[in-house]
Amino acid sequence: MKGRYDAVVVGAGPAGSTAAKAIAEEGLSVLLLEKRQEIGSPVRCAEGVSLDQLSRFVKPDPKWISAWINGGRIFSPDGTPVVVEQPGAGVILERKIFDRYLAQMAVEAGAEVLVKAQVFDVIKEENFIRGVRFKHLGKVYEVRSDIVIAADGVESQVGRWAGLDTALRIDEIDVCAQYLMANVEVEPEFCDFYLGHELAPRGYAWVFPKGDQTANVGVGIGGRISGGDGRTALDYLNRFVRERFPNGSVLSLVVGCVPIDGTLPKIVANGIMIVGDAAHQNDPLSGGGIINAMIAGQIAGEVAAEAIKTRDTSEQFLNRYPERWDREVGKTFKHLRRIREGVLRFSDETLDRCAHALSKIPRGELSVFQIFKTVLLNDPRLLFELRHLARFGWFG
């Protein structure tokens, strides 16, 4: 480890590793710091991603894919299934292996990686961020750089130390709990989603298959709901599991929160950029964040490399990153959030009525767009949001 690098990336998740790889590919020196002793652990998401989007960054490898997904099923509150068949729709990852693979790609491009490196401060000089301070194996280190990229998760401390507002209000998150379960009977090629105000208030439950009768089984609920009546996301999950998988066995548990407020208003400052969960770049509708993190990491890495080479790491130059992010992904977020809030106001009876109508469409002929259109007809104002998403190519 050196005392100076062109760039330091904090956090070796999908966003951080992708950013580090993009910078290293430009022949620049990069230090990628991970606070945990093992990259990819613990797993903190349902692990499902779009195959098309994933293929933009990496060639799918069976080593880190646990299931190939060819569609999804949405269950309304009364249990009516709405089935969308979409061959090659996505995959369920093995995040522990996948995240290490991304870090390995960064290393192969020229980046250095250090685990169990706990960043506790940034270096500020003349209103610029010029590196970080961190602890590693009982010693304190100071590493300087032209740029710092913060990929350190929700409520980014690195971003906050740099003067950026990364705080989350309770109504801007979903609180989630998920089991990895064995001995569960699931459709091996379908992701299942369950709706209902009593089942998962201001959220949904999910079952993502992982092969050999295992699955990620989770529940996400609104931040203000969690604990409000004494019940947490884990309580809702336990009830869901008792009712649907009484013979299943729990192999692991993860809990956490997901930002659903859309990208932070400001994600750059002099010498620093924030990416991934740290920048709240999760999809406001589903909460998904893996692909968005990789997109943001790639853009941030490319902008960082350009800034370093031109010796201009000012906020003005780095604003190219949020501008590109908004053009490619972020512009859809306000429409997705309005749709989410609109649908959350619908009663269970309304959702059941929509499911009954959609279930009559022959299997194989139903599209995601038809589902959105049918549901949003219950509030015609939301159709304007749907039109924007279609114009942006959100439906493919």
C-alpha positions as CSV (number, residue, x, y, z in Angstrom):
1,M,0.0,0.0,0.0
2,K,1.2,3.4,-1.0
3,G,0.7,6.8,0.7
4,R,-0.9,8.3,-2.4
5,Y,-3.3,7.1,-5.2
6,D,-5.1,8.8,-8.0
7,A,-8.4,7.7,-6.5
8,V,-9.6,6.0,-3.3
9,V,-12.9,4.1,-3.4
10,V,-14.6,3.4,-0.1
11,G,-16.8,0.3,-0.2
12,A,-16.3,-2.9,-2.3
13,G,-19.9,-3.6,-3.2
14,P,-21.1,-3.5,-6.8
15,A,-20.9,0.3,-7.1
16,G,-17.4,0.6,-5.5
17,S,-15.8,-2.2,-7.4
18,T,-17.3,-1.1,-10.7
19,A,-16.0,2.4,-10.2
20,A,-12.6,1.2,-9.2
21,K,-12.4,-1.0,-12.3
22,A,-13.4,1.9,-14.6
23,I,-10.7,4.1,-13.1
24,A,-8.0,1.4,-13.2
25,E,-8.7,0.7,-16.8
26,E,-7.6,4.2,-17.6
27,G,-4.2,3.4,-16.3
28,L,-4.7,5.3,-13.0
29,S,-3.9,4.1,-9.5
30,V,-6.8,3.1,-7.3
31,L,-7.2,1.9,-3.7
32,L,-10.4,0.1,-3.0
33,L,-11.2,-0.1,0.8
34,E,-13.7,-2.5,2.4
35,K,-14.5,-2.3,6.1
36,R,-15.5,-5.9,6.4
37,Q,-13.0,-8.7,6.6
38,E,-14.8,-10.5,3.7
39,I,-16.1,-8.9,0.5
40,G,-19.7,-9.8,-0.3
41,S,-20.7,-10.7,3.3
42,P,-23.2,-10.4,4.8
43,V,-25.7,-10.5,1.9
44,R,-28.2,-7.7,2.3
45,C,-30.6,-8.0,-0.6
46,A,-32.9,-10.4,-2.5
47,E,-30.1,-10.9,-5.2
48,G,-32.4,-10.6,-8.2
49,V,-31.2,-8.7,-11.3
50,S,-32.2,-8.2,-15.0
51,L,-30.1,-10.4,-17.2
52,D,-30.0,-7.8,-20.0
53,Q,-28.8,-5.1,-17.7
54,L,-26.2,-7.3,-16.0
55,S,-24.8,-8.4,-19.3
56,R,-23.8,-4.8,-20.0
57,F,-21.1,-5.1,-17.3
58,V,-20.1,-8.8,-17.0
59,K,-20.6,-12.0,-18.9
60,P,-23.0,-14.2,-16.8
61,D,-21.1,-17.0,-15.1
62,P,-22.8,-20.0,-13.5
63,K,-20.3,-19.7,-10.6
64,W,-22.2,-16.8,-9.2
65,I,-25.7,-17.5,-10.5
66,S,-28.0,-19.6,-8.3
67,A,-31.1,-19.5,-10.5
68,W,-32.2,-18.4,-14.0
69,I,-35.5,-16.5,-14.0
70,N,-38.0,-16.7,-16.8
71,G,-40.8,-14.6,-15.4
72,G,-42.6,-13.4,-12.3
73,R,-45.9,-13.9,-10.4
74,I,-47.7,-11.2,-8.5
75,F,-50.2,-12.4,-5.9
76,S,-53.0,-10.0,-4.9
77,P,-54.2,-9.8,-1.3
78,D,-56.8,-12.6,-1.9
79,G,-54.1,-14.8,-3.5
80,T,-55.0,-14.4,-7.1
81,P,-51.8,-14.9,-9.2
82,V,-50.9,-12.6,-12.1
83,V,-48.2,-14.4,-14.2
84,V,-45.8,-12.7,-16.5
85,E,-43.7,-15.1,-18.6
86,Q,-40.5,-13.5,-19.9
87,P,-37.8,-16.0,-21.0
88,G,-34.3,-14.9,-19.9
89,A,-35.7,-12.1,-17.7
90,G,-33.1,-12.3,-15.0
91,V,-31.0,-14.2,-12.6
92,I,-30.7,-14.7,-8.9
93,L,-27.1,-14.0,-7.8
94,E,-24.9,-15.6,-5.2
95,R,-23.8,-12.2,-3.9
96,K,-20.9,-13.4,-1.8
97,I,-19.3,-14.9,-4.9
98,F,-20.5,-12.1,-7.3
99,D,-19.2,-9.2,-5.2
100,R,-15.8,-10.9,-4.9
101,Y,-15.8,-11.5,-8.7
102,L,-16.4,-7.7,-9.3
103,A,-13.6,-6.8,-6.9
104,Q,-11.4,-9.3,-8.6
105,M,-12.1,-7.7,-12.0
106,A,-11.1,-4.3,-10.4
107,V,-7.8,-5.9,-9.3
108,E,-7.2,-7.4,-12.7
109,A,-7.6,-3.9,-14.2
110,G,-4.9,-2.6,-11.8
111,A,-6.7,-1.6,-8.6
112,E,-5.5,-2.5,-5.1
113,V,-7.9,-3.9,-2.6
114,L,-7.7,-3.8,1.2
115,V,-10.2,-5.5,3.5
116,K,-10.9,-4.8,7.2
117,A,-10.1,-1.1,6.4
118,Q,-12.4,1.1,8.5
119,V,-12.5,4.7,7.2
120,F,-13.1,7.2,9.9
121,D,-12.4,10.5,8.3
122,V,-11.6,12.4,5.1
123,I,-8.7,14.7,4.4
124,K,-9.8,18.2,3.6
125,E,-7.5,20.8,2.1
126,E,-8.6,24.2,0.7
127,N,-12.3,23.1,0.4
128,F,-11.3,19.9,-1.5
129,I,-11.4,16.2,-0.3
130,R,-7.9,14.9,-0.8
131,G,-8.0,11.4,0.7
132,V,-9.1,9.4,3.7
133,R,-8.0,8.2,7.1
134,F,-8.7,4.6,8.1
135,K,-7.9,1.9,10.6
136,H,-6.5,-1.5,9.5
137,L,-5.4,-4.3,11.8
138,G,-5.0,-2.0,14.7
139,K,-3.0,0.7,12.9
140,V,-4.1,4.1,11.6
141,Y,-3.3,5.1,8.0
142,E,-3.6,8.3,5.9
143,V,-3.9,7.9,2.2
144,R,-4.1,10.9,-0.2
145,S,-5.8,11.0,-3.5
146,D,-7.1,13.4,-6.2
147,I,-10.6,11.9,-5.8
148,V,-12.6,9.9,-3.2
149,I,-15.6,7.9,-4.3
150,A,-17.9,7.0,-1.4
151,A,-19.7,3.7,-1.9
152,D,-20.2,3.0,1.8
153,G,-23.9,2.3,1.8
154,V,-27.0,3.9,3.2
155,E,-26.5,7.2,5.1
156,S,-22.9,7.4,3.8
157,Q,-20.6,8.6,6.5
158,V,-17.8,9.4,4.1
159,G,-20.2,11.7,2.2
160,R,-21.3,13.3,5.5
161,W,-17.8,13.9,6.6
162,A,-17.2,15.7,3.2
163,G,-20.2,18.0,4.0
164,L,-22.9,16.3,1.9
165,D,-26.3,15.6,3.4
166,T,-26.8,11.9,3.3
167,A,-29.3,11.6,6.1
168,L,-32.5,9.6,5.7
169,R,-36.0,10.4,7.1
170,I,-38.0,7.5,8.4
171,D,-40.6,8.0,5.7
172,E,-37.9,7.7,3.0
173,I,-37.0,4.1,3.7
174,D,-38.4,0.6,3.6
175,V,-37.4,-1.6,6.4
176,C,-36.7,-5.2,5.3
177,A,-36.2,-8.6,6.8
178,Q,-35.2,-11.7,4.8
179,Y,-34.5,-15.3,5.4
180,L,-32.5,-17.7,3.3
181,M,-34.7,-20.8,3.6
182,A,-34.4,-24.5,2.7
183,N,-37.0,-27.1,2.2
184,V,-39.4,-24.7,0.5
185,E,-41.5,-25.6,-2.5
186,V,-41.3,-22.7,-5.1
187,E,-41.5,-22.3,-8.8
188,P,-37.8,-22.6,-9.7
189,E,-37.9,-20.1,-12.6
190,F,-40.2,-17.5,-11.3
191,C,-39.8,-14.6,-8.8
192,D,-42.9,-14.2,-6.6
193,F,-44.3,-11.0,-5.1
194,Y,-47.1,-10.8,-2.6
195,L,-49.2,-7.6,-2.0
196,G,-51.6,-6.6,0.8
197,H,-51.9,-3.9,3.4
198,E,-52.1,-6.5,6.2
199,L,-49.4,-8.7,4.7
200,A,-46.8,-6.0,4.2
201,P,-48.1,-2.4,4.8
202,R,-46.5,0.1,2.4
203,G,-44.4,-2.7,0.9
204,Y,-44.5,-6.3,-0.3
205,A,-43.3,-9.8,0.3
206,W,-41.0,-11.7,-2.0
207,V,-39.8,-15.2,-2.7
208,F,-36.8,-15.6,-5.0
209,P,-35.7,-19.1,-5.8
210,K,-32.1,-20.2,-5.4
211,G,-32.2,-23.8,-6.5
212,D,-32.4,-27.1,-4.6
213,Q,-35.6,-26.0,-2.8
214,T,-34.0,-23.0,-1.3
215,A,-35.1,-19.4,-1.6
216,N,-34.7,-15.8,-0.4
217,V,-38.0,-15.1,1.5
218,G,-38.4,-11.5,2.6
219,V,-40.8,-8.7,3.6
220,G,-40.4,-5.0,3.2
221,I,-42.6,-2.5,5.0
222,G,-42.8,1.3,5.2
223,G,-40.3,2.9,7.5
224,R,-43.0,4.6,9.6
225,I,-44.9,1.3,9.9
226,S,-42.0,-0.6,11.4
227,G,-42.5,-0.8,15.2
228,G,-45.5,1.6,15.1
229,D,-47.8,-1.0,16.5
230,G,-45.1,-3.1,18.1
231,R,-44.6,-5.2,14.9
232,T,-41.3,-5.1,13.0
233,A,-40.5,-6.2,9.5
234,L,-39.3,-9.5,11.1
235,D,-42.6,-10.0,12.7
236,Y,-44.4,-9.7,9.4
237,L,-41.8,-12.0,7.8
238,N,-42.4,-14.6,10.5
239,R,-46.1,-14.6,10.0
240,F,-45.6,-14.8,6.2
241,V,-43.3,-17.8,6.6
242,R,-45.6,-19.6,9.1
243,E,-48.5,-19.4,6.6
244,R,-46.7,-20.3,3.4
245,F,-43.7,-22.3,4.3
246,P,-44.5,-24.1,7.6
247,N,-42.0,-26.9,6.9
248,G,-39.2,-24.6,5.8
249,S,-35.9,-24.2,7.7
250,V,-34.2,-20.9,8.1
251,L,-30.5,-20.9,7.1
252,S,-29.7,-17.2,7.6
253,L,-31.3,-13.9,8.4
254,V,-30.6,-10.4,7.2
255,V,-32.3,-7.1,8.1
256,G,-31.8,-3.6,6.9
257,C,-33.3,-0.6,5.2
258,V,-33.6,0.5,1.6
259,P,-33.9,4.2,0.5
260,I,-36.9,4.8,-1.7
261,D,-36.8,8.6,-1.9
262,G,-34.8,8.8,-5.1
263,T,-31.3,10.1,-5.7
264,L,-29.9,12.5,-3.2
265,P,-30.1,16.1,-4.4
266,K,-26.4,16.5,-4.2
267,I,-24.0,13.6,-4.8
268,V,-20.7,15.5,-5.7
269,A,-18.5,18.1,-4.1
270,N,-14.9,19.2,-4.7
271,G,-12.9,16.0,-4.9
272,I,-15.7,13.5,-3.9
273,M,-18.6,11.6,-5.5
274,I,-21.2,9.3,-3.9
275,V,-22.5,6.2,-5.6
276,G,-25.0,3.4,-5.1
277,D,-27.0,3.0,-1.9
278,A,-24.9,5.8,-0.4
279,A,-26.4,8.1,-3.1
280,H,-29.9,6.6,-2.7
281,Q,-29.9,5.3,-6.3
282,N,-32.2,2.4,-5.5
283,D,-35.3,2.0,-7.7
284,P,-38.1,3.9,-5.8
285,L,-40.7,1.4,-6.9
286,S,-39.0,-2.0,-6.1
287,G,-36.1,-0.9,-3.9
288,G,-33.7,-2.8,-6.2
289,G,-30.2,-1.4,-6.3
290,I,-27.6,-3.8,-7.7
291,I,-27.8,-2.8,-11.4
292,N,-28.3,0.9,-10.6
293,A,-25.2,0.8,-8.4
294,M,-23.1,-0.7,-11.2
295,I,-24.4,1.9,-13.7
296,A,-23.6,4.7,-11.2
297,G,-20.2,3.2,-10.4
298,Q,-19.3,3.0,-14.1
299,I,-20.3,6.6,-14.8
300,A,-18.6,7.9,-11.7
301,G,-15.4,6.0,-12.5
302,E,-15.3,7.3,-16.0
303,V,-15.9,10.9,-14.9
304,A,-13.3,10.5,-12.1
305,A,-10.7,9.3,-14.6
306,E,-11.4,12.2,-16.9
307,A,-11.2,14.7,-14.0
308,I,-7.9,13.2,-12.8
309,K,-6.3,13.4,-16.2
310,T,-7.4,17.0,-16.8
311,R,-6.4,17.9,-13.2
312,D,-9.8,19.3,-12.5
313,T,-11.6,17.6,-9.6
314,S,-13.8,20.5,-8.8
315,E,-17.5,20.1,-8.1
316,Q,-18.3,21.8,-11.4
317,F,-16.4,19.2,-13.4
318,L,-17.6,16.2,-11.3
319,N,-21.2,17.3,-11.9
320,R,-20.9,15.5,-15.2
321,Y,-21.5,12.4,-13.2
322,P,-25.0,13.3,-11.8
323,E,-25.9,14.8,-15.2
324,R,-25.1,11.5,-17.0
325,W,-26.8,9.5,-14.2
326,D,-30.0,11.5,-14.5
327,R,-30.1,11.1,-18.3
328,E,-29.6,7.4,-18.2
329,V,-31.5,6.4,-15.0
330,G,-32.4,9.1,-12.6
331,K,-34.9,10.8,-14.7
332,T,-37.4,8.0,-14.2
333,F,-37.3,8.1,-10.4
334,K,-39.8,10.9,-9.8
335,H,-42.3,9.1,-12.0
336,L,-41.7,5.7,-10.3
337,R,-42.1,7.3,-6.9
338,R,-45.4,8.9,-7.9
339,I,-46.7,5.6,-9.2
340,R,-45.6,3.9,-6.0
341,E,-47.4,6.4,-3.8
342,G,-50.5,6.1,-5.9
343,V,-50.6,2.4,-5.8
344,L,-50.0,2.3,-2.1
345,R,-53.3,4.3,-1.7
346,F,-55.3,1.6,-3.5
347,S,-57.3,-0.7,-1.3
348,D,-56.8,-4.5,-1.2
349,E,-60.2,-4.8,-2.9
350,T,-58.9,-2.6,-5.8
351,L,-55.8,-4.7,-6.2
352,D,-57.8,-7.9,-6.1
353,R,-60.1,-6.6,-8.8
354,C,-57.1,-5.7,-11.0
355,A,-55.7,-9.2,-10.5
356,H,-58.9,-10.9,-11.4
357,A,-59.0,-9.0,-14.7
358,L,-55.4,-9.6,-15.5
359,S,-55.5,-13.3,-14.6
360,K,-58.0,-13.8,-17.5
361,I,-55.3,-12.9,-20.1
362,P,-53.8,-16.1,-21.5
363,R,-50.5,-17.1,-20.0
364,G,-47.6,-15.9,-22.1
365,E,-49.5,-13.0,-23.5
366,L,-49.4,-10.7,-20.4
367,S,-46.8,-7.9,-20.3
368,V,-45.5,-5.7,-17.5
369,F,-46.9,-2.7,-19.3
370,Q,-50.4,-4.2,-19.3
371,I,-50.1,-4.8,-15.6
372,F,-49.1,-1.2,-15.0
373,K,-51.8,0.2,-17.3
374,T,-54.6,-2.0,-15.7
375,V,-53.7,-1.0,-12.2
376,L,-53.1,2.7,-12.9
377,L,-56.5,3.0,-14.6
378,N,-57.8,3.2,-11.0
379,D,-56.2,6.6,-10.8
380,P,-56.0,8.1,-14.3
381,R,-53.6,10.8,-13.1
382,L,-51.0,8.1,-12.8
383,L,-51.2,7.2,-16.5
384,F,-49.2,10.4,-17.2
385,E,-46.4,8.9,-15.2
386,L,-46.7,5.7,-17.1
387,R,-46.5,7.6,-20.4
388,H,-43.2,9.2,-19.2
389,L,-41.7,5.9,-18.3
390,A,-42.7,4.5,-21.7
391,R,-41.1,7.5,-23.4
392,F,-37.9,6.9,-21.5
393,G,-37.8,3.2,-22.7
394,W,-38.4,1.9,-19.1
395,F,-40.5,-1.0,-20.5
396,G,-37.8,-2.1,-23.0
